Amino acid sequence: MSPPDRAEEFVFLLARHERLLGAYVMTMVPHPQDADDILQEAKVVMWRAFGKFEPGTNFGAWARKVAFHQVLAFRKRKHRDRLDFSEDFLRAVADEAESSADRLEQRERVLHECIAKLPADHREALDLRYREGLSLEDMAARLGRTVGALYRLLSRVRAVLHECVTQNLNRHEPA
Amino acid sequence: MNQPDPKAELLELCDRLLDGEFTPEDRARLEALVLGDADLRRLYVETLHLHAALRQNAPRLSDAPLAEIVATSLRDVRGPEGRGYNVLRCPRWPMQIAAGLAIGLGIWWFTPRPAERPLATLVETNGARWENSSLPTSPGSALHAGRLRLADGVARIVFQSGAEVSLEGDAELELTGPNACFLHSGALTAHVPEQAKGFVVGTANAKLIDHGTDFGISTDAAGRAQVQVLQGEVELQHGRSGDTLRHQTRESTAITAERFSPTKDKADGEPDRYAFARTTTAARKPMLALTTAGGSGDAAYVVSPKSPIHYSDTLLLVKNAPTTSYLRKALLRFDLTPLRERRVAEASLALNFEATGFGYASLTDECVFAVYGVTDDAQDAWSAETLAWENAPAFSADAGAVDTTRAVKLGTFTTPRGVVSGAFSIEGEALADFLNADANRRATLVVVRETVQQGNTTAVHGFAGNRHPTLAPPTLRLTLAE
């Protein structure tokens, strides 16, 4: 196969899997900027190693394996911080994410229905936190509320969304 | 909520992780919950996945008027988050995918991290001899994040912030930010002008934060370090104990894994850069060095069945390239009888790497190696002659791991990108504990490469075994308890 075909194939597969892969990394590294850096490095490694990827096999699983190693490499490079998750923990989380990959993809698909059902002020809070990336302090200043109130609000909104997604999935395909 | 409900507790911990103050105690508790229960593991992954999905779906979160969406997407492109690969995140917007891929791919094929600005400049060098560094080493070079390994001489580096560092070889420094670095080993002095206050030097055991000073810091690879304030004030934060300490002119402190030990310099004494090491020598604790060549010791490596036969009778080969089945692990056995009844207080294992001639070092990334101790004493009886891939102690088909029901992980070390030679070591309580717990006085260690590198062009790593003509065999250096 000539190189341009491989590049095209890579771009195609990556475009389909990139968001899932990003979410996979964030289950282990919740910090957005760190997760972005790891994802970026993983993409470089994936492209370099793409010659070893067998067309027709599970690209998502292959990509997650590469990304997992980048998570470990990042952890080693960053050196010990008492907040760093242990390797055992990362492996357990990675295994869980791997075996739940399809279900997580479905969960993401129904998420927007649940977001649409949220009251406007909850959507606004999510918007400030996740799209604008504001800290809780900045959100508090912007919305004229206390940090504590926003902390509880975000906690509740995530719980509501989690429950809503679970119920919608059960409705779509009864167990 | 008085009833201890693990699910509620897990969700609270997740909230703190994502929005609040997450402490080391929280981390330990979260790990225990997630590792201990499959349902909680699933809940954790779903919660974090939701967090990630919210971030990735951010542009759709609010039903904002069109004008605002246009305004924000422009702002996003210009903002710090607007790197090419972030744009890639919205596959439902076909135009953006096309643009993102064009920019993204075009750039990351050549320079992996396009948006990154140089962190520092290498200003001048004096008699400098460099070992393989991941950064340019000619004077005037712009330095991005990465490692410098200075074998000899002095190199002066000016950070973007204005902080000036003179690195003294033999040393390894990693640049981590425009006003921050990590000293893996060796010594540096720093001059930090007013505008660069807050300059950070990390070491394995403690972090130094500058408050406008001249200071010197030296550390060994295990993180034992010495800090001297030449003028001004620095703050030290200890990693394990959480202690903080402020130091002013002429004050100095030794840092170990456990604690700070402040010592005032004598009025006109020269700074003792290696005071941390001398305290142990001064106490004259008995030391013992054991090699795999002594007594019933042995050293060998095993090769997976489908691997090509690359043979070395002087080096122990280690490789982990699973797709091509090029798998090799090294096995070491130490005869512990010279210890007699004495207990090990501190232990280190040193391995001397040398280029094997198989594969290209230049194509080899940073590699992490792990050392395991075989706890199943029944497996200590191997011999180099009969050892094979499947009958190796604590056998696992994974080249980067061992059977952890029969072995414990004792530590890891990292070889920088492109580096296949030099001495590397592990040390710590896990190794000492393992040696003390060994009942039959023969200790088997397994060395594996955790880093997977695909393909047959990357280097096969190797370190000296028992028959190397010049390099020392694998060596345990032990400090004995009273």
Interface residues (C-beta under 8 A of the other chain):
Chain A: A7 V11 A15 R16 E18 R19 G22 A23 M26 T27 P30 P32 A35 D36 L39 Q40 E41 K43 V44 W47 A49 G51 K52 H69 L72 A73 K76 R77 H79 R80 D81 R82 L83 D84 F85 S86 D88 F89 A92 V93 E96 A97 S100 L104 R107 E108 L111 H112 I115 R123 E124 L126 D127 R129 Y130 R131 G133 L136 Y151 L154 S155 R158 A159 L161 H162 V165
Chain B: L11 D15 L17 L18 D19 G20 F22 T23 P24 R27 E31 V34 L35 R41 R42 Y44 V45 E46 T47 L48 H49 L50 H51 A52 A53 L54 R55 Q56 N57 A58 P59 R60 L61 S62 D63 A64 T72 E81 R83 Y85 N86 L88 R89 P91 I97 L101 L105 W108 W109 P112 R113 E174 F182 G202 A204 G239 R240 G242 T323 T324 E366 V368 T412 T414 E450 T451 V452 Q454 G455
